[in-house]
Structure formats: structure tokens, C-alpha cells
Amino acid sequence: MATLKVPVTPEDHIQGKTNAPITLVKYGDYQCPYCKMADMVVKKLQGHFGDQLKFVFRNFPLNEIHPYAEVAAEAAEFASAYGLFWEMHDLIYENQESLSRSFLLELGASLNLSKKELANAFVNTIYEHRVKKDFIGGVRSGVNGTPTFFINNLRYNGPFDFENLANAINLEIGSNMTL
């Protein structure tokens, strides 16, 4: 079974308690329709597991098939510099069908971020290194498509619907309780 090669650090995009017994890492592409569906499942899992679950999002844009995935990831990273990563993350998935550079500028403006600064970040690929770092870490961990999940550093290879992911998390919680 594949393992997560790049450990979760405070530099990651994290929701939940840092000491939660379960860490769910998702490698995602903002233009992937399956990632959008998986995002809704993750939100449901977060509600279900509460403080037992820490969620980590990492960028894995599949540029060959999703032409706006990379720039969307860069927009999310730009928002992160202003403490608004999760807000931008959610807006991008909610508006996935409308993705374009100009629409991403509008999304940023809706969060009171400067269109000019975001446009400059795109032109100068200021956040490209962060996106590439996530992508390379994913490749090292055996990620070859999106969404890809890791539960406590082990790749989850099952269906990413709520029931199957919740069962896998419950199994991990049970194994942690016996330690």
C-alpha cells in the first residue's frame, strides 16, 4: 500500500485540530468534477467526525486535461497569503464550471482581495512553486489522479463516497484505540 512521502506540516492547508487522531489528506484538482464531489463528501465527513478528523488539502492540478486547474490553485495560494485559503478553495469548487483567469480575479475581489495583485501573481507565477511542491510530493507518494486520499499516511484506494470513506476512517479510529 502506498504511503504519504511528504509529512503533514503547519505549512499545509489544514482544517481541524492539529492533534486529531485521524488525518485525511486529499490531493485535488480544482477543475476535476470528481474532486468537487469529493469536496462535498469531505465536508460531510468533517461534520460527522468533528474533532477526531484533521483535513489537509494539497494541490494536484492535471494541466493536460484541466487548463484552469493550475491557475485556480495559484489563486487559492494567493488567497492563503491573506488568510483566506479555505474561502477561495470553496468558492472555486462552487463555481468550477465558470473557471477562467478573469473569473478567478472576480472570485478574489469577492473576498476583498486586490484584482491587480492577483493578476500580477498570475503573470509572475508567484505561487507556482507552492503548487508544484504539492504536486511533486503527490507524485512521490504515488498520486497519479484526482482525487487521491490518504488516511493517516496510508493511501485510500476505495470509492470516495461518504459511506466508504467513513468506514475506512472508523477502521483507522478503531486501530488507533487499541494502541
C-alpha positions in Angstrom: 0.0 0.0 0.0 1.3 3.5 -0.9 2.2 5.8 1.9 2.4 9.6 2.1 6.0 10.5 1.5 5.7 14.2 2.4 4.6 14.5 6.1 1.9 17.0 7.0 3.4 20.2 8.4 2.0 23.6 9.6 2.7 24.9 6.1 -0.1 22.7 4.7 -3.7 23.8 4.4 -5.3 22.2 7.4 -8.8 22.2 8.9 -9.5 20.6 12.3 -7.5 20.1 15.4 -3.8 19.5 14.9 -3.8 16.6 17.4 -6.8 14.8 15.8 -6.4 11.0 15.8 -7.3 10.9 12.0 -5.6 12.9 9.3 -7.3 12.9 5.9 -5.1 14.2 3.1 -6.7 15.0 -0.2 -4.7 15.7 -3.4 -7.1 17.6 -5.6 -7.5 19.5 -8.8 -9.9 22.4 -8.8 -11.2 21.7 -12.3 -11.8 18.0 -11.7 -15.6 17.2 -11.3 -14.8 14.2 -9.1 -12.7 16.5 -6.8 -15.7 18.8 -6.5 -17.9 15.8 -5.5 -15.2 14.6 -3.1 -15.1 18.1 -1.5 -18.8 17.7 -0.6 -18.0 14.3 0.9 -15.1 15.7 3.0 -17.4 18.4 4.4 -19.9 15.7 5.4 -17.1 13.7 7.0 -15.9 16.7 8.9 -19.4 17.2 10.3 -19.7 13.6 11.2 -16.2 13.1 12.8 -15.8 16.6 14.3 -12.6 16.9 16.4 -11.5 13.4 15.5 -10.7 14.4 11.9 -8.0 16.8 10.6 -8.3 17.5 6.9 -5.4 18.6 4.7 -5.7 19.8 1.1 -2.9 19.6 -1.4 -2.8 20.8 -5.0 -2.5 18.3 -7.8 -3.5 20.1 -11.0 -3.8 17.9 -14.0 -2.9 20.6 -16.5 -3.1 18.4 -19.6 -6.9 17.8 -19.2 -7.8 20.8 -17.0 -6.5 24.1 -18.4 -7.5 26.2 -15.4 -6.5 23.8 -12.6 -3.1 25.3 -12.1 -4.2 29.0 -12.2 -7.1 28.1 -9.8 -4.6 26.5 -7.4 -2.4 29.6 -7.7 -5.4 31.8 -6.9 -6.1 29.7 -3.8 -2.5 30.1 -2.7 -2.7 33.8 -3.3 -5.8 33.9 -1.0 -3.9 31.8 1.5 -1.3 34.6 1.8 -4.2 36.7 3.2 -5.6 34.0 5.5 -8.5 33.2 3.0 -7.4 29.9 1.6 -10.5 27.9 2.6 -12.8 30.7 1.5 -11.2 30.7 -2.0 -11.0 26.9 -2.1 -14.7 26.7 -1.5 -15.6 29.4 -4.0 -13.5 27.8 -6.7 -15.2 24.4 -6.3 -18.7 26.1 -6.0 -18.0 27.8 -9.3 -16.0 25.1 -11.1 -17.9 25.3 -14.3 -17.0 29.0 -14.7 -13.3 28.9 -14.2 -11.1 31.3 -16.2 -8.4 33.7 -15.2 -10.9 36.6 -15.3 -13.4 34.7 -13.2 -10.8 33.9 -10.6 -10.0 37.6 -10.4 -13.7 38.2 -9.7 -13.7 35.5 -7.0 -10.7 37.1 -5.4 -12.4 40.5 -5.5 -15.5 38.9 -3.8 -13.1 38.2 -0.9 -11.9 41.8 -0.9 -8.6 40.7 -2.5 -6.9 43.0 -5.0 -7.6 42.0 -8.6 -4.4 43.8 -9.6 -2.2 41.9 -7.1 -3.8 38.6 -8.1 -3.3 39.3 -11.8 0.3 40.2 -11.0 0.6 36.9 -9.1 -0.7 35.0 -12.2 1.6 36.9 -14.6 4.7 36.4 -12.4 3.7 32.8 -11.3 4.4 33.9 -7.7 2.6 30.9 -6.3 3.6 28.3 -8.9 6.4 27.0 -6.7 3.9 26.2 -3.9 1.6 24.3 -6.3 4.5 22.4 -7.9 5.8 21.5 -4.4 2.4 19.9 -3.6 2.3 18.2 -7.0 5.8 16.7 -6.7 5.0 15.5 -3.2 1.9 13.8 -4.6 3.9 12.1 -7.4 6.5 10.9 -4.8 3.6 9.4 -2.8 2.2 7.6 -5.8 -0.6 10.0 -6.7 -1.5 9.7 -10.4 -5.0 11.0 -10.5 -7.5 13.1 -8.6 -9.0 13.0 -6.0 -6.5 10.8 -4.1 -6.9 10.4 -0.4 -4.5 9.3 2.4 -5.8 8.3 5.8 -3.1 8.5 8.5 -0.4 8.4 5.8 -1.8 5.3 4.0 -3.3 5.7 0.6 -7.0 5.0 0.5 -7.9 3.1 -2.7 -11.6 2.7 -2.3 -14.6 4.7 -3.5 -14.7 8.2 -2.2 -18.3 8.3 -1.3 -19.3 9.2 2.3 -20.1 5.6 3.5 -16.9 4.0 2.2 -14.6 6.8 3.4 -16.4 6.9 6.8 -16.0 3.2 7.2 -12.2 3.4 6.4 -11.9 6.2 8.9 -13.8 4.3 11.5 -11.5 1.3 11.0 -8.5 3.6 11.5 -10.0 5.1 14.6 -10.6 1.6 15.9 -7.0 0.5 15.2 -5.7 3.7 16.9 -7.8 3.0 20.0 -6.2 -0.4 20.5 -2.7 1.0 20.5 
